[in-house]
Amino acid sequence: MQIRFADARPTGEFALVLPSSGSTSPGLDSLGAAKAGVAAALKRSRFEGDAGSAVEIFLEGDGGRRLIVVGTGSKANDGDAAEKFAGAAIARLLTSGETHAVIDLTGLKLDADAAARVAFAAALRSWRYDRYRTRIKEKQKATLTTVTIVGAGQAAEERYATRYAAVVEGVALTRELVTEPANIIYPESFVERVTESVKGLGLEIQVLDRGAMEKLGMGALLGVSQGSVREPRMLVMKWNGGKAGEAPVALIGKGVTFDTGGISIKPAQNMEAMKWDMGGAGAVAGAMKAIAGRKAKANVVGVCGLVENMPDGNAQRPGDVVTTMSGQTVEVINTDAEGRLVLCDAMTWTQRTFKPKSMIDLATLTGAMVITLGHEYAGIFSNDETLAGQLIKAADESGDKLWRQPMGDAYDRLIDSPIADMKNVGPREAGSITAAQFLLRYVEDNTPWAHLDIAGMAWADKASATAEKGATGYGVRLLDKFIADTAEA
């Protein structure tokens, strides 16, 4: 999608999008003789200007131009309302046959950030992935290629270019990785796809193969991968945009490119969805692309632990004991609780290699998180009040929502093992919490740490203001906002 900014409406063919709060519709005056008819049509449609509501009209006196009046709600200058407004317009026009949409903000009096978020939401909502659809019907094909934002001002254009354009690219990478099937994206090809996508941005790339991880003693991560013919990888992306020698913020992603559950095999129904069990790694890759793309003044390292979890004659068995890189031992009670085994070794390696000032992991870790929070929030667990508060603030402002979850010794005791240092699962109750307690055992030297369980957020079965149903790109906006607010502050 090409995003443009202009001071006035262009000539030629385009669909016109005008904002309205219901009580005020600043763009209607520009319609001349058609104004009265449009106002009447809005009244007959019972349009009240609710955020994201829309009425579509064809103007007789303007060559039959398509006009869409979209509600802004009562808080048009709010960033979320601005995104709902733009997203609703793009959703209407994406497959409409129109190739050019003009969103006219003249008279709306948006501040620069809110106006930039109109462009941001338009770009995000236009994303589609039709690579494998060879027989798509003509009416289902996306036609919209250009969006022009009119009346936003120079400051909004600069804000979009410097703050949001790179985030659009990062979200697009995450959505692409999560959408791709597991025969296309597996550990080695994940590395290749990301490396190619971030080429020229200045990220330092490092890749650890099986041999390197064996030497490091990553028995937990390698145990998960041993049933698959796909070789494991650890992808490391370093961005050095801050002060030389300053400790980085570490972002760690669970990258299980397909999760059958291993020997503790999952039910067949909906198992195809487990291609997105690498959503945490996808979010880290997308966030690193966004951070590097906008040249963030911060030191950040992204680490993706990449494996495939398959049943095989060589697969890890329930009851096996593995030794992690930290030296701690784990009794593997359930091979479908594999994400924490990948993360624990990635966390140990990251801390010992980079001595980060804070560490955040993202993982589609537990089904229990979906039961708890549905698909509205990801869960956040943390050992540091300041870090948790900063992440929740970034979540509220970015739209990637978080809800704080408890931790404590009573939960930690639930994963004690009679034959090893710990089990990889506790009882049925508090499943998301005991998973977080497991990870906490791998935090060294009281490093500020947060675990984000994004199981309910990486994929959506219904559309939102900024995404069609499918891969959401959750986590990129959150992490980018967190870095901007804290590491760059």
N, C-alpha and C positions, 0 to 999 in steps of 0.2 A: 504494500500500500504506500503510495506517495502522499506525503503530508505537505501542504503548502500553507503559507500565510499571505494575506493580501489586505490592503486598506479598503478595497471596494470589490463588489461582485464582478467576476469576469464576464465576458460576452460568450455567446455560444450556448451549447446544450449542457444543462446540468440540472440536477434535482436540488431544490432549495429547502434548507432546514432552518426553521425559526423557533426560538425558545419562547415559552410562555409560562407564567406562573398561574395562569387562570385569570387573575385580576389585572395583570399587566402583560401586554404582548408588544414589546417595543418594535418588533420588526414588521408588524402589520401595516403601519403607516406607509411603508415603502411599496405597498402593493397597489396603490392608486385606486382605480375604480373597482378593483377586485376585492378591496378590503371588506366592504359590507357583506359580500357573499361569503367570504371566508369566515367572518365573525358569526354569520348565521349558521354556517355549517358546523362550527365548533359548538355552538349552543345546541343544535339538534343532536350532536354526538355526545352531549352531556359531559363535555370536556371541562375539567376543573383545574388542570395544570398540575396534577400529581406527578411527582418525580418519575420519569420514565414512561408516562402515558403518552400516546401519540394519536394524531388524526391525520389521515392522508387525503389530499385534495388535488384535483387537476385544475389548473387555472385556464379558463376559456380565453381570456384576453392576452395570454402570454405564450401562444403557440402550444397550449396544452401542457405547460410545464408542471412537473410533479412538485407539489409542496407538502412538506411534512411539518406539522406543528407539534413540538415535543414539550412535555411538561418539565419544569425545573423544580417544582415544589416551592415552598416558601423561602428556602435558603439557597438561592441560586449561586451564591458566592462560596458555598461549601464545596470542597473538592469532591466528596462522594456524590453530591447532587450533580456536579458538573460531569462526572463520569457516567452516571446513570442517563443523563440527557444525551450525551454523545453515543453511548452504547446502544440506546434504544433506536436512535436514528440509523446507525450503521446496520443494526440487525434487520431493519426494515428494507434497507437499500442494497444490501450485499449481493443478493441474487435477483434483484428487481429488473435487471436489464439496463439500468443506469450505469454509466461508467464514471461519472463525475458528480460528487456531492459538494455543495457549498453550504457550510454552516455559518450563518450570519449572526454574530454576537453583538452587533452594533446596538448600543443603547442598553445592554444588559449590565454594564458596569462591573464586570468581573475583575478581580485582581489578577496579576500576571500568572500566579501559580494555578489558580482555578481555570483560567483560560488555557493554559498549557496542558492541564489535565483533560480538557475537552479533546485536544489533539491526541494526547496519550491514550485515552480510552478508545478513540476512533481507530487508532492503529492496532491496539490490542484486540478489539472486537472483530476486526477484519481478518484475523488469522484463521486459516484453514489448512488442512493437510489432505489433499486429494491424490496423493502420489499413486495409490493402488486402485483408484476408482476408474476403471477403463470404460465403463458403460454408463456413466452418469448422464442423466437426462439433461437436455439443454436448459430447462427451466431451473434446474438445481445447481447449475454452474455459477460460480461467483463472477460477477461482471464489473463490480465497482473497483476501480484501480486508483482513483485520485480523490482526495478530500482537501478542499480549500477552506481554511478558517479565515473569516472576514471580520474585521473590527476588533481583533484581540489586542493589537498594538505590538510594537517592537519588543517590549519587555517580555511579553508572553512568548513570542517567537524565539527569543534568546533563551528563555527558561526551558522551553521544550528541547531545544538543540543541545543545551549543556547538561540538563538534568534528567530528561525522560527518554530521549531518542535511544540512548544506549541501553536503557532498561527494557525497552520494547524488544531490542535484539536479544537480550538475555532471556526474557520470558519466552520468546519464540524458540530459542535453542532448547530450553527445558521442555516446552510442549512437544517439540519434535522428538526428543529423546524418549519421552514418556509414551508418546503415541506409537512409535515404531514397534513392530512385533519382535519377539525374542529371537527369531531366526535371522533378523537383521541387526539388532542391537544386542550384543553380548559383550563380555568384558573387553576383548581386544578391539572390537569395532566401536565400542563406546569411546575408547581412548582415541581411536583414529578420527571419529566424527567430531569430537570436541577439539582435538588438536587442529584439525583443518578449520573449524569454525572460528577459533580465536587467533588464527594466524595473523601476524602483523599488529596485534594489539599490545605487545610488549610483555605478555605473560611468560614466565619461565616455566617450562614443562619438564617434569621428571616422571618416569614410569618405573615401578617396581614389578618384576615378573615373579613367577613361582620360585625360581632359584634364589632370588634376593630375599624373598619373604621367608623361605625355609632357613636361610642363614640367620635371619633376625629372630627366628623362633616363633613365628606367627601361627601357632598350632590351631588356634580357634578359627581364624579366617580360612586357613587352608583346609581344615576339617569340613567346613561347609562345602567347599568346592570339589572335594575329592570324588564325588559321584558323577561329575560332569566331564564331558570331553572338552568343554570350553575352558581354556586356561584362565586362571585368576589374574587380576591386575590391580595395582594401586596407582591411581592417577593423582599427581601432585601438581597444583597450579600456584605459582608464587607471583604476587603483585607487590612490587617495591615502590610505592608511590609516596611513602611517608619519610620520616627522618631516618637517615642511615643508621643502622644498628638498633633501631627501636623494635621491641618485640612485636610480632604480628598478632592480629586476631586470627584464630584458626576456625575454619568452617569445615565440618566433616560430614560426609553424606554416605548413607547406606545405599549400596548399589547392587542389589540382588536382581540381576537382569531378567531372571525368571525364577519363580519360587513354586516348585511342586509340593513343597513341604518335606522333600526327601523321603526317607523311610517312613516317617510319620506323615504319610501322604495326605494331601487335602482332598476333599470331595471333588468330583468331576465338575459339578455345577459351578459355573462362574470362574473356573480355574484360569480361563484365558485372560482374566483381568490381572493375573499376577505378572504380566509383562511390565506393569508399572510399579513393581516392588523396588525399583531403582529410583523412585521419585525423589528421595533425599539426595542422592548423588546427582540427579538431574538438576535439582534446585541449586546445589552448590556450583555446578558447572555454569549454569545460567547466571548466577549471581557474580561469579568471577568474571564472566564475559562483560556483564554490565559495569562492574567496578573498574575493570581495565578500559572499557570503551569510553567511559567518561573521565578517565585519568584521575581517579580518586586520590586524594592526598593522604594515603594511609597505606600501611603495610598489612597485607592480608594473604593468608595461605588457604587454599582449598584442597581438601584431600577426599578422594572418592575410593572407597573399598569396593571392588567389583568382583562378583562371583556369580555363578549360576548354581542353584540348589536342585539337584536331580537325584532320583533313586537309581541305584546301580549296584552291581556286585561289589564295587569298591566303596560304596557310599557309607558315610558315617552312620553308626547304629545308635538307637536309644540305649543309654547305659554306658556308652564310651566315655572315657575321661581324656580331655585334651589339656595341654599346657599352653597357656597364652604367652605372648611376648613379655608380659609383666612378670612372669614366673608363677602366677596364680594358676590353680588347676580348676577345671570345670567339669562336672558330671553332666553330660548331655542327656537330659531326661526326654526332651522332645526335639527332634531335628527340624521341626517347623518353627522353632523359636531361634532362628538362625541369624537374624539381623543383628542382634546384640553380640553375637560371636564375631561377626565381621567388624562391628564398630569398636569393640574393646581393644582389638589389636591395632586398629587405625588410630585410636585415641592414644595408646601407649607410644606408638611410633611418633606421632605428631608432637606430643609433649616432650619427648626426649630429644627430638631433632630440632625443634623450633623454640622451645620454652615460651609458648604463647602467653600473652597477657590475659587472654580469655579464650574459651573454647566453646563452640556451639555445634552440636550435632543435630542433623535432621534425618528422620527415618519414618517410612511407612511401617511402623514397628508392630503395633498390636491391634487386633480386631476389637479388643476391649475399649480402645480409645474411641472407636466409632460408636459403640454402644453408649459410651458416656456422653459424648459431645455431638454425635451425628456428623453432619457435613457443614457445620457453621463455624467451628473453631478447631484449631489444632491444640493439643495439650502442651504445656510447658512445665518442665520440672527443672529445678535449679538448686545449687548449693550456695548461691550468692544473691542477696536481696537486691543489690544495685543492678547487677546484670539482668535479673529477671524483670525489674521495673523498666529498664531501658528497652528491653525487647518487647514488652507489652505496650509501651508507648509507641514504638515503631510499628507494631502490629496494628494498633488503633488508627494510626495516621496513614498507613500504606494500604489498608484493606485486607491484608493477610492476617486474620484474627487469631489471637491466642487466649487461652484460659488457663490460669495457674492451677496446678495440681499438687497435692500434699506429698511429702516424703517423711521418713522417720525410722527409728530403730525397730519398731514393731513390724514394719513392713520388711525391713532388711533381713530380719531373722527368718522370714518365710523362704528365703533362697539358700539357707544353710544346707550343706550336703553331709551325709554320714560318712562318705568316703573321699570327698574332695573338698576344696576350699568353698565351693558353692555349686548350686544347681543352676541350669540356665532357665528354669521356670519355677514359679512357686505354685500355690494352689489356684483354683479357678478364680477366686475373688481377688480383686485389686490387681488384675493382670498387668495393666499399664504401669502401675506404681512399682510393682516388683521388677518389671523390666528396667525401669529407671534406676531402681536401687542397684541392680546388677551393674549398670554402666557407671554408677557413682563409685563403685569399688575400683575403678580404673582411672579415677582422677588423682593425679599425683601433686604433691606439694600445695594442696589447697588451691589449685588453679580455679579461678572463677569459671563455672561450667553451666551450660544449660542444654537440656535435651528437649527437642521439639518432636513430638509424636504426630506426624502429619498423615496418618493412615486414612483419615476421612476427607482429606483435602487435596490430594494429588490428582484425583479424577472426579468428575462430576457427571451425574446422569441428567442434569438439567442445565440450561444456559443461565449465565449471569450477565451483569451489565458489561463485563469486559471479556467474556469468553463464551464460546459455544460449548455445548456439552462435550465432555471428553477431557483431555489433559488441560489442567488449569494453569500450570506454571507457578503454582503456590510456592512461596518461599523466596523467590527472586526479589520481589518488591520489598519484602520484610527485611531481608539481609542487607540489601542495598541501602535502605532507609536507616537501618541500625548503624551501618558503617558511616554513613553521611552525618548522622547525629552525634556519634560518639568518637570514633577513630579519627574523624576529620575535624571535629569541633575545636 
